[in-house]
C-alpha cells in the first residue's frame, strides 16, 4: 500500500502499475493462509464465489447486473487466474500458458486447486480449456456451453473418473493433462 485516502488505498503490485482499491477489500499479508492445505482450500473457495456467474470469453471479473460500459464475467482460465491471484499467487492468464507453467502430475495424485487441462485429440499440444479440482472427483469450471460457472464431476465431464483415465490421458476425443501450481 503506497498511501490511503478515506476508504481507498493506492496499491502497487510487483511488475505492475499502481491502482486504487477499497480498503475493505484488502487482505493483509499476515492474514493469508499459512499451510499448503489452507492455501489450496482458499483457492477453491475463491473460485466457488463465482458459481452461477455468466461465462464471458476473455473475462476475468465478477458479473454485475448494474448497467456498465463493460461486459462482466469469467472464462475458464480467467476463473483460475483470479482464484489464485486473490490468494497472492500470480499465474498466467490463458489456459495453455497455465498448463506450461504447471508441474505435471498423475491423475491419482490430484488435490484441491490442482488443474485439469483439455486439448482436442487432433491438436494434443494446444490446451483450450482448464478446470480446477475441488478434490476427489469434483471440479469447478467456467464453461461456454452452459454459459456459466458450475460444479461438475470428472465422471460427468469426461465420461470416466479422472483416476481411471488412461495413462496417456487420451479419451475418444480429448487429451487430458493434470498439473499442479502449488507445491506438495
N, CA and C of each residue as an Amber inpcrd file, in Angstrom:
protein
   552
   0.8630000  -1.1730000   0.0000000   0.0000000   0.0000000   0.0000000
   0.9020000   1.2250000   0.0000000   0.7530000   2.0470000  -1.0180000
   1.5520000   3.2730000  -1.1110000   0.9650000   4.3950000  -0.2600000
  -0.3560000   4.5510000  -0.3170000  -0.9930000   5.5720000   0.5160000
  -2.4800000   5.2450000   0.6430000  -3.1110000   5.8740000   1.6350000
  -4.5300000   5.6530000   1.8910000  -5.2320000   6.9940000   1.9830000
  -6.4250000   7.0460000   1.4190000  -7.2640000   8.2390000   1.4890000
  -8.6920000   7.7840000   1.7460000  -9.2370000   8.2120000   2.8760000
 -10.5940000   7.8490000   3.2850000 -10.7590000   6.3290000   3.2050000
 -11.6800000   5.8330000   2.3590000 -11.9400000   4.3900000   2.2660000
 -11.1250000   3.7060000   1.1780000 -10.1500000   4.4020000   0.6040000
  -9.4010000   3.8750000  -0.5270000  -7.9240000   3.7380000  -0.2060000
  -7.2750000   2.7710000  -0.8840000  -5.8360000   2.5740000  -0.7440000
  -5.2240000   2.4610000  -2.1340000  -4.0870000   3.1130000  -2.3090000
  -3.3360000   3.0030000  -3.5520000  -2.3410000   1.8640000  -3.3650000
  -2.4940000   0.8180000  -4.1760000  -1.6250000  -0.3640000  -4.0260000
  -0.7350000  -0.5170000  -5.2480000   0.4070000  -1.0810000  -5.0270000
   1.3630000  -1.3580000  -6.0970000   1.7060000  -2.8500000  -6.0300000
   1.4600000  -3.5360000  -7.1440000   1.8060000  -4.9520000  -7.2430000
   3.1590000  -5.0700000  -7.9290000   3.8870000  -6.1490000  -7.6690000
   5.1720000  -6.3290000  -8.3510000   4.9990000  -6.2910000  -9.8670000
   5.8530000  -5.5930000 -10.5500000   5.8740000  -5.5160000 -12.0120000
   4.5330000  -5.0670000 -12.5860000   3.8630000  -4.1430000 -11.8950000
   2.5690000  -3.6780000 -12.3580000   2.4000000  -2.2080000 -11.9930000
   1.4650000  -1.5710000 -12.6480000   1.1710000  -0.1850000 -12.3180000
   0.3090000  -0.1350000 -11.0620000   0.3540000   0.9760000 -10.3390000
  -0.4680000   1.0890000  -9.1310000  -1.9450000   1.2570000  -9.4840000
  -2.7950000   0.9830000  -8.5170000  -4.2280000   1.1490000  -8.7060000
  -4.9170000   1.3390000  -7.3690000  -6.1060000   1.9230000  -7.4170000
  -6.8780000   2.1750000  -6.2030000  -7.8230000   1.0050000  -5.9270000
  -7.9920000   0.6860000  -4.6420000  -8.8940000  -0.3790000  -4.2080000
  -9.5220000   0.0500000  -2.8870000 -10.7370000  -0.4030000  -2.6690000
 -11.3820000  -0.0950000  -1.3870000 -10.5810000  -0.7750000  -0.2700000
 -10.3550000  -0.0500000   0.7910000  -9.5670000  -0.5920000   1.9080000
 -10.1980000  -1.8570000   2.4770000 -11.5300000  -1.9190000   2.4770000
 -12.2180000  -3.0960000   2.9970000 -12.0090000  -4.3450000   2.1570000
 -11.5450000  -4.1740000   0.9160000 -11.3040000  -5.3140000   0.0370000
  -9.8690000  -5.8230000   0.1120000  -9.0380000  -5.1720000   0.8990000
  -7.6550000  -5.6170000   1.0600000  -7.5650000  -6.7390000   2.0830000
  -6.6180000  -7.6260000   1.8680000  -6.3380000  -8.6640000   2.8540000
  -4.8670000  -8.5310000   3.2030000  -4.5750000  -8.3520000   4.4590000
  -3.1920000  -8.1950000   4.9010000  -2.4080000  -9.4790000   4.6530000
  -1.1380000  -9.3210000   4.3470000  -0.2810000 -10.4720000   4.0680000
  -0.3000000 -11.4680000   5.2190000  -0.3020000 -10.9780000   6.4600000
  -0.2930000 -11.9030000   7.5990000  -1.6220000 -12.6310000   7.7720000
  -2.6660000 -12.2330000   7.0190000  -3.9490000 -12.9320000   7.0630000
  -4.0520000 -14.0020000   5.9700000  -3.0280000 -14.1280000   5.1410000
  -3.0300000 -15.1310000   4.0700000  -2.8790000 -16.5290000   4.6710000
  -3.4010000 -17.5540000   3.9940000  -3.2600000 -18.9270000   4.5000000
  -1.7860000 -19.2850000   4.6950000  -1.5080000 -19.9850000   5.7910000
  -0.1160000 -20.3170000   6.1390000   0.3170000 -21.6880000   5.6260000
  -0.5690000 -22.6530000   5.6200000  -0.1980000 -24.0010000   5.1830000
  -0.6370000 -24.2300000   3.7420000  -0.0280000 -25.2200000   3.0840000
  -0.4320000 -25.5520000   1.7060000  -1.8910000 -25.9930000   1.6770000
  -2.3040000 -26.7800000   2.6650000  -3.6960000 -27.2500000   2.6950000
  -4.6590000 -26.0760000   2.8230000  -4.3450000 -25.1130000   3.6870000
  -5.2060000 -23.9430000   3.8580000  -5.1980000 -23.0890000   2.5930000
  -4.0510000 -22.9840000   1.9290000  -3.9620000 -22.2150000   0.6880000
  -4.7890000 -22.8810000  -0.4060000  -4.6880000 -24.2040000  -0.5290000
  -5.4940000 -24.9300000  -1.5160000  -6.9870000 -24.6880000  -1.2600000
  -7.3980000 -24.7840000  -0.0130000  -8.8030000 -24.5630000   0.3440000
  -9.2290000 -23.1340000   0.0070000  -8.3680000 -22.1710000   0.2520000
  -8.6840000 -20.7800000  -0.0270000  -8.8150000 -20.5200000  -1.5330000
  -7.9610000 -21.1540000  -2.3450000  -8.0400000 -21.0060000  -3.8020000
  -9.3680000 -21.5790000  -4.3130000  -9.7410000 -22.7510000  -3.8440000
 -11.0070000 -23.3700000  -4.2650000 -12.1880000 -22.5310000  -3.7950000
 -12.1220000 -22.0290000  -2.5760000 -13.2040000 -21.1820000  -2.0570000
 -13.3590000 -19.9170000  -2.9060000 -12.2390000 -19.3350000  -3.3130000
 -12.2910000 -18.1410000  -4.1710000 -12.9680000 -18.4610000  -5.4990000
 -12.6320000 -19.5930000  -6.1020000 -13.2590000 -19.9870000  -7.3690000
 -14.7630000 -20.1990000  -7.1920000 -15.1510000 -20.7940000  -6.0760000
 -16.5650000 -21.0690000  -5.8350000 -17.3990000 -19.8110000  -5.6280000
 -16.7660000 -18.6890000  -5.3390000 -17.5170000 -17.4390000  -5.2170000
 -18.1070000 -17.0150000  -6.5630000 -17.6240000 -17.6290000  -7.6520000
 -18.1220000 -17.2950000  -8.9940000 -19.2130000 -18.2460000  -9.4710000
 -19.6040000 -19.2250000  -8.6570000 -20.6330000 -20.1710000  -9.0850000
 -21.8840000 -19.4450000  -9.5750000 -22.3760000 -19.8980000 -10.7230000
 -23.5730000 -19.3210000 -11.3110000 -23.3270000 -18.0590000 -12.1190000
 -22.1380000 -17.4860000 -12.0240000 -21.8070000 -16.2770000 -12.7900000
 -21.7630000 -16.6290000 -14.2740000 -22.0300000 -15.6750000 -15.1420000
 -22.0170000 -15.9740000 -16.5690000 -20.6120000 -16.1560000 -17.1260000
 -20.5330000 -16.9870000 -18.1610000 -19.2970000 -17.1790000 -18.9210000
 -19.1210000 -15.9700000 -19.8370000 -17.8910000 -15.4690000 -19.9080000
 -17.5610000 -14.4060000 -20.8460000 -16.1710000 -14.6930000 -21.3780000
 -16.0640000 -14.9810000 -22.6710000 -14.7680000 -15.2860000 -23.2660000
 -13.8100000 -14.1310000 -23.0050000 -12.6470000 -14.4490000 -22.4360000
 -11.6520000 -13.4390000 -22.0970000 -11.9490000 -12.7060000 -20.8050000
 -13.0680000 -13.0500000 -20.1460000 -13.4830000 -12.3340000 -18.9440000
 -12.6960000 -12.7360000 -17.7090000 -12.5320000 -11.7820000 -16.8380000
 -11.8980000 -12.0600000 -15.5490000 -12.3570000 -11.0570000 -14.5020000
 -13.6790000 -10.9200000 -14.4150000 -14.2450000 -10.0490000 -13.3910000
 -15.5770000 -10.6220000 -12.9220000 -15.9430000 -10.3440000 -11.6740000
 -17.2690000 -10.7670000 -11.2180000 -18.3430000 -10.1020000 -12.0750000
 -19.4430000 -10.7870000 -12.2410000 -20.5520000 -10.2410000 -13.0210000
 -21.3150000  -9.2210000 -12.1850000 -21.7830000  -8.2110000 -12.8280000
 -22.6390000  -7.2270000 -12.1720000 -23.8950000  -7.0450000 -12.9990000
 -25.0120000  -6.9410000 -12.3270000 -26.2980000  -6.7240000 -13.0030000
 -26.5020000  -5.2600000 -13.3600000 -25.7310000  -4.3800000 -12.6990000
 -25.8580000  -2.9460000 -12.9830000 -25.4040000  -2.6540000 -14.4050000
 -26.0650000  -1.7230000 -15.0550000 -25.6030000  -1.3310000 -16.3980000
 -24.1770000  -0.7730000 -16.3200000 -23.3530000  -1.2020000 -17.2340000
 -21.9630000  -0.7690000 -17.2720000 -21.4980000  -0.7180000 -18.7150000
 -20.4340000  -0.0100000 -18.9480000 -19.8740000   0.0760000 -20.2960000
 -19.1020000  -1.1820000 -20.6840000 -18.8020000  -2.0260000 -19.7060000
 -18.0120000  -3.2240000 -19.9810000 -18.7960000  -4.4730000 -19.6200000
 -18.6310000  -5.5120000 -20.4270000 -19.2330000  -6.8070000 -20.1090000
 -18.4840000  -7.4000000 -18.9180000 -19.1800000  -8.1760000 -18.0980000
 -18.5640000  -8.7760000 -16.9240000 -18.8110000 -10.2780000 -16.9230000
 -17.9210000 -11.0080000 -16.3060000 -17.9840000 -12.4580000 -16.2170000
 -16.5850000 -13.0350000 -16.3560000 -16.4950000 -14.3630000 -16.3680000
 -15.1970000 -15.0350000 -16.4670000 -15.2490000 -16.1460000 -17.4980000
 -14.0770000 -16.4680000 -18.0370000 -13.9470000 -17.6930000 -18.8190000
 -13.1620000 -18.6780000 -17.9620000 -12.8590000 -19.8530000 -18.5050000
 -12.2450000 -20.9120000 -17.6990000 -10.9120000 -20.4910000 -17.0950000
 -10.0250000 -19.9320000 -17.9090000  -8.7060000 -19.5650000 -17.4010000
  -8.7620000 -18.2920000 -16.5660000  -9.7200000 -17.4140000 -16.8460000
  -9.9050000 -16.2250000 -16.0270000 -10.3350000 -16.5900000 -14.6150000
 -11.2060000 -17.5960000 -14.4950000 -11.6470000 -18.0900000 -13.1930000
 -10.4510000 -18.5990000 -12.3890000  -9.6260000 -19.4190000 -13.0180000
  -8.4480000 -19.9820000 -12.3490000  -7.4710000 -18.8700000 -11.9830000
  -7.2150000 -17.9790000 -12.9370000  -6.2990000 -16.8610000 -12.7220000
  -6.7160000 -16.0410000 -11.5020000  -7.9980000 -15.6750000 -11.4240000
  -8.4830000 -14.8640000 -10.3110000  -8.4300000 -15.6020000  -8.9830000
  -8.7940000 -16.8810000  -8.9760000  -8.7910000 -17.6530000  -7.7290000
  -7.3870000 -17.7330000  -7.1310000  -6.3900000 -17.8690000  -7.9820000
  -5.0060000 -17.8780000  -7.4990000  -4.5490000 -16.4710000  -7.1290000
  -4.8840000 -15.5170000  -7.9510000  -4.3980000 -14.1430000  -7.7630000
  -4.8580000 -13.5430000  -6.4430000  -6.1310000 -13.7530000  -6.0600000
  -6.6020000 -13.1890000  -4.7930000  -5.9470000 -13.8750000  -3.6020000
  -5.2560000 -14.9620000  -3.8580000  -4.5080000 -15.6530000  -2.8050000
  -3.0100000 -15.3650000  -2.9000000  -2.6640000 -14.3250000  -3.6490000
  -1.2820000 -13.8670000  -3.6970000  -0.3890000 -14.6230000  -4.6580000
  -0.9680000 -15.4160000  -5.5560000  -0.1740000 -16.2230000  -6.4870000
  -0.4720000 -15.7680000  -7.9090000   0.5430000 -15.2260000  -8.5560000
   0.3930000 -14.7740000  -9.9410000   0.6630000 -15.9550000 -10.8730000
  -0.3070000 -16.2580000 -11.7260000  -0.1330000 -17.2970000 -12.7320000
  -0.5410000 -16.7040000 -14.0750000  -0.1580000 -17.3430000 -15.1590000
  -0.5520000 -16.8220000 -16.4770000  -2.0680000 -16.7280000 -16.6160000
  -2.5000000 -15.9130000 -17.5480000  -3.9220000 -15.6590000 -17.7650000
  -4.6130000 -16.7410000 -18.5890000  -3.9340000 -17.3140000 -19.5740000
  -4.5650000 -18.2420000 -20.5040000  -4.3140000 -19.7080000 -20.1410000
  -5.2780000 -20.5710000 -20.4860000  -5.2220000 -21.9900000 -20.1380000
  -3.9430000 -22.6550000 -20.6490000  -3.5700000 -22.3900000 -21.8840000
  -2.3820000 -23.0310000 -22.4420000  -1.1310000 -22.6410000 -21.6500000
  -1.0070000 -21.3710000 -21.3100000   0.1480000 -20.9070000 -20.5390000
   0.0970000 -21.4280000 -19.0980000  -1.1100000 -21.5900000 -18.5530000
  -1.2340000 -22.1850000 -17.2190000  -0.7300000 -23.6200000 -17.2390000
  -1.0360000 -24.3390000 -18.3090000  -0.5520000 -25.7150000 -18.4620000
   0.9760000 -25.7250000 -18.5270000   1.5440000 -24.8300000 -19.3120000
   3.0010000 -24.7680000 -19.4340000   3.6420000 -24.4650000 -18.0840000
   3.0240000 -23.5960000 -17.3110000   3.5740000 -23.1910000 -16.0040000
   3.4170000 -24.2710000 -14.9310000   2.4200000 -25.1320000 -15.0790000
   2.1430000 -26.1310000 -14.0380000   3.1300000 -27.2890000 -14.1040000
   3.2320000 -27.9850000 -12.9950000   4.0580000 -29.1930000 -12.9130000
   3.1510000 -30.3970000 -13.1780000   3.4690000 -31.2190000 -14.1780000
   2.6010000 -32.3670000 -14.4760000   2.5350000 -33.3460000 -13.2920000
   1.3360000 -33.8350000 -13.0360000   1.1420000 -34.8590000 -12.0110000
   0.2430000 -35.9490000 -12.5750000   0.2340000 -37.0940000 -11.9050000
  -0.6690000 -38.1780000 -12.3080000  -2.0690000 -37.9200000 -11.7640000
  -3.0770000 -38.3400000 -12.5000000  -4.4630000 -38.0900000 -12.0500000
  -4.7360000 -38.5740000 -10.6310000  -4.1510000 -39.6750000 -10.2280000
  -4.4280000 -40.1960000  -8.8800000  -3.7820000 -39.3360000  -7.7810000
  -2.8960000 -38.4070000  -8.1640000  -2.2360000 -37.5170000  -7.2050000
  -2.9830000 -36.1980000  -7.0100000  -4.0870000 -36.0300000  -7.6860000
  -4.7770000 -34.7370000  -7.6940000  -5.2570000 -34.3270000  -6.3060000
  -5.1260000 -33.0310000  -6.0450000  -5.5770000 -32.4240000  -4.7970000
  -6.3990000 -31.1830000  -5.1350000  -7.1370000 -30.6600000  -4.1540000
  -7.8700000 -29.4210000  -4.4100000  -6.9260000 -28.3230000  -4.9210000
  -7.4140000 -27.5340000  -5.8740000  -6.7090000 -26.4170000  -6.5210000
  -5.7590000 -26.8670000  -7.6180000  -5.5640000 -28.1790000  -7.8130000
  -4.8040000 -28.6450000  -8.9740000  -5.6610000 -28.4210000 -10.2130000
  -5.0180000 -28.4170000 -11.3700000  -5.7060000 -28.0390000 -12.6000000
  -5.7680000 -29.1950000 -13.5940000  -6.8570000 -29.2700000 -14.3280000
  -7.0910000 -30.2840000 -15.3480000  -7.2140000 -29.5560000 -16.6750000
  -6.3510000 -29.9270000 -17.6000000  -6.2880000 -29.2450000 -18.8900000
  -6.8110000 -30.1560000 -19.9840000  -7.5860000 -29.5890000 -20.8950000
  -8.1540000 -30.3490000 -22.0050000  -7.6030000 -29.8300000 -23.3250000
  -7.2680000 -30.7790000 -24.1970000  -6.8750000 -30.4810000 -25.5760000
  -7.6410000 -31.4550000 -26.4620000  -7.8830000 -31.0690000 -27.6860000
  -8.5610000 -31.9670000 -28.6290000  -7.5740000 -33.0150000 -29.1240000
  -8.0630000 -34.2020000 -29.4030000  -7.1980000 -35.2950000 -29.8800000
  -6.4390000 -34.9180000 -31.1320000  -7.0610000 -34.1140000 -32.0070000
  -6.3860000 -33.7360000 -33.2510000  -5.3870000 -32.5840000 -33.0510000
  -5.3910000 -31.9550000 -31.8740000  -4.4290000 -30.8900000 -31.5330000
  -3.9580000 -31.0880000 -30.0990000  -3.2700000 -32.1930000 -29.8120000
  -2.9430000 -32.5370000 -28.4240000  -2.0160000 -31.5560000 -27.7200000
  -1.2870000 -30.7490000 -28.4650000  -0.3710000 -29.7950000 -27.8370000
  -0.9560000 -28.4000000 -27.6890000  -2.2610000 -28.2630000 -27.9030000
  -2.9180000 -26.9680000 -27.7500000  -4.0320000 -27.0830000 -26.7080000
  -3.7310000 -26.7030000 -25.4850000  -4.7280000 -26.7240000 -24.4110000
  -5.7420000 -25.6150000 -24.6750000  -7.0210000 -25.9720000 -24.6250000
  -8.0650000 -24.9820000 -24.8770000  -8.9940000 -24.7710000 -23.6800000
  -8.8950000 -25.6020000 -22.6390000  -9.8130000 -25.4830000 -21.5070000
  -9.1190000 -25.9390000 -20.2270000  -9.5140000 -25.3170000 -19.1110000
  -8.9710000 -25.6860000 -17.8040000 -10.1140000 -25.7690000 -16.7940000
 -10.0210000 -26.7720000 -15.9300000 -10.9280000 -26.9470000 -14.8030000
 -10.0800000 -26.9580000 -13.5450000 -10.6720000 -26.6230000 -12.4080000
  -9.9630000 -26.6830000 -11.1330000 -10.5320000 -27.8080000 -10.2890000
  -9.6430000 -28.6330000  -9.7480000 -10.0730000 -29.7080000  -8.8640000
 -10.5660000 -29.1450000  -7.5420000 -11.6640000 -29.7240000  -7.0690000
 -12.1570000 -29.4100000  -5.7300000 -11.8580000 -30.5780000  -4.7840000
 -11.1350000 -31.5660000  -5.2940000 -10.8280000 -32.7610000  -4.5200000
 -11.6640000 -33.9260000  -5.0060000 -11.1110000 -35.1180000  -4.8750000
 -11.7820000 -36.3350000  -5.3260000 -12.1690000 -36.2160000  -6.8000000
 -13.4560000 -36.4310000  -7.1050000 -13.9500000 -36.4140000  -8.4860000
 -14.6100000 -35.0790000  -8.8380000 -14.5160000 -34.0870000  -7.9420000
 -15.2340000 -32.8220000  -8.1310000 -14.3500000 -31.7470000  -8.7580000
 -14.9890000 -30.8830000  -9.5460000 -14.2660000 -29.7810000 -10.1940000
 -15.1870000 -28.5750000 -10.3140000 -14.5810000 -27.4440000 -10.6190000
 -15.3090000 -26.2210000 -10.9290000 -14.7600000 -25.7120000 -12.2520000
 -15.6440000 -25.2020000 -13.0970000 -15.2190000 -24.6820000 -14.3900000
 -16.1710000 -23.5900000 -14.8530000 -15.6510000 -22.7000000 -15.6780000
 -16.4680000 -21.7380000 -16.4120000 -16.5770000 -22.3150000 -17.8130000
 -17.7910000 -22.5770000 -18.2390000 -17.9670000 -23.3000000 -19.4970000
 -18.9280000 -22.5610000 -20.4240000 -18.4750000 -22.3940000 -21.6480000
 -19.2400000 -21.6580000 -22.6510000 -20.5660000 -22.3430000 -22.9650000
 -20.5560000 -23.6570000 -23.0650000 -21.7670000 -24.3870000 -23.4570000
 -22.9140000 -24.1810000 -22.4710000 -22.6140000 -23.9960000 -21.2100000
 -23.6410000 -23.7550000 -20.1920000 -23.7760000 -22.2710000 -19.8780000
 -22.8540000 -21.4660000 -20.4040000 -22.8100000 -20.0250000 -20.1840000
 -22.7740000 -19.6520000 -18.7090000 -22.0020000 -20.4420000 -17.9330000
 -21.9280000 -20.1310000 -16.5040000 -20.7600000 -20.8730000 -15.8600000
 -20.4810000 -20.4800000 -14.6260000 -19.5200000 -21.1860000 -13.7900000
 -20.3060000 -22.2580000 -13.0410000 -19.7830000 -23.4690000 -13.0330000
 -20.5270000 -24.5740000 -12.4340000 -19.6020000 -25.5640000 -11.7410000
 -20.1840000 -26.3350000 -10.8350000 -19.5330000 -27.5030000 -10.2500000
 -19.9010000 -28.6900000 -11.1150000 -18.9580000 -29.5900000 -11.2870000
 -19.1810000 -30.7820000 -12.0890000 -18.2250000 -31.8620000 -11.5920000
 -18.5580000 -33.1230000 -11.8710000 -17.6020000 -34.1860000 -11.5600000
 -16.8290000 -34.5260000 -12.8280000 -15.6540000 -35.0980000 -12.6480000
 -14.8810000 -35.5210000 -13.8090000 -15.6100000 -36.6290000 -14.5460000
 -16.3270000 -37.4520000 -13.7990000 -17.1010000 -38.5160000 -14.4280000
 -18.1460000 -37.9060000 -15.3650000 -18.8320000 -36.8570000 -14.9150000
 -19.8020000 -36.1800000 -15.7820000 -19.1060000 -35.5240000 -16.9770000
 -17.9610000 -34.8960000 -16.7450000 -17.2840000 -34.1230000 -17.7890000
 -16.5780000 -35.0090000 -18.7960000 -15.9240000 -36.0930000 -18.3030000
 -15.0820000 -36.9210000 -19.1620000 -15.6710000 -38.2850000 -19.4880000
 -16.7320000 -38.6660000 -18.7850000 -17.3300000 -39.9800000 -19.0080000
 -16.7230000 -41.0660000 -18.1340000 -15.6330000 -40.7610000 -17.4330000
 -14.9910000 -41.6980000 -16.5070000 -14.3750000 -40.8870000 -15.3720000
 -14.1800000 -41.5170000 -14.2140000 -13.4850000 -40.7940000 -13.1420000
 -12.0580000 -40.4560000 -13.5810000 -11.5760000 -39.3250000 -13.1560000
 -10.2320000 -38.8910000 -13.5320000  -9.1800000 -39.9390000 -13.1690000
  -9.3430000 -40.5750000 -12.0110000  -8.3740000 -41.5760000 -11.5620000
  -8.3300000 -42.8040000 -12.4680000  -9.3820000 -43.0370000 -13.2590000
  -9.4200000 -44.1880000 -14.1720000  -8.9560000 -43.8410000 -15.5820000
  -8.4790000 -42.6320000 -15.7610000  -8.0330000 -42.1790000 -17.0620000
  -6.8370000 -43.0010000 -17.5340000  -6.8130000 -43.3140000 -18.8080000
  -5.6770000 -43.9980000 -19.4220000  -4.4050000 -43.1900000 -19.1320000
  -3.2700000 -43.8510000 -18.8510000  -2.0340000 -43.1130000 -18.5490000
  -1.6310000 -42.0990000 -19.6200000  -2.0330000 -42.3290000 -20.8570000
  -1.7120000 -41.3770000 -21.9230000  -2.5590000 -40.1050000 -21.8280000
  -3.6420000 -40.1630000 -21.0460000  -4.5460000 -39.0270000 -20.9220000
  -5.5540000 -38.9290000 -22.0510000  -5.5400000 -39.8920000 -22.9580000
  -6.4330000 -39.8330000 -24.1270000  -7.7900000 -40.4540000 -23.8250000
  -8.8200000 -39.7250000 -24.2620000 -10.1680000 -40.2840000 -24.2960000
 -10.5210000 -40.3720000 -25.7770000 -11.7660000 -40.6560000 -26.0970000
 -12.1240000 -40.7900000 -27.5090000 -11.9560000 -39.4930000 -28.2950000
 -12.0880000 -38.3230000 -27.6520000 -11.9660000 -37.0700000 -28.3830000
 -11.0650000 -36.0270000 -27.7240000 -10.5460000 -36.3380000 -26.5380000
  -9.7530000 -35.3590000 -25.7980000  -8.4190000 -35.9310000 -25.3340000
  -7.4960000 -35.0310000 -25.0540000  -6.2840000 -35.3550000 -24.3170000
  -6.3960000 -34.5700000 -23.0140000  -6.2800000 -35.2890000 -21.8960000
  -6.4560000 -34.6960000 -20.5730000  -5.1160000 -34.7060000 -19.8550000
  -4.7240000 -33.5560000 -19.3280000  -3.4860000 -33.4450000 -18.5660000
  -3.8110000 -32.8450000 -17.1950000  -3.0730000 -33.2510000 -16.1980000
  -3.2710000 -32.7360000 -14.8460000  -1.9940000 -32.0300000 -14.4260000
  -2.1520000 -30.8360000 -13.8580000  -0.9870000 -30.0620000 -13.4450000
  -1.1810000 -29.4240000 -12.0860000  -0.0550000 -29.0960000 -11.4900000
  -0.0570000 -28.5050000 -10.1390000   0.6980000 -27.1890000 -10.1670000
   0.0620000 -26.1600000  -9.6360000   0.7180000 -24.8620000  -9.4590000
   1.3340000 -24.7990000  -8.0640000   0.5960000 -25.2540000  -7.0590000
   1.0620000 -25.2280000  -5.6720000   1.8820000 -26.4820000  -5.3900000
   3.0390000 -26.3230000  -4.7920000   3.8750000 -27.4800000  -4.4650000
   3.1890000 -28.4060000  -3.4760000   3.8110000 -29.5460000  -3.2310000
   3.2050000 -30.5460000  -2.3410000   3.0290000 -30.0480000  -0.9110000
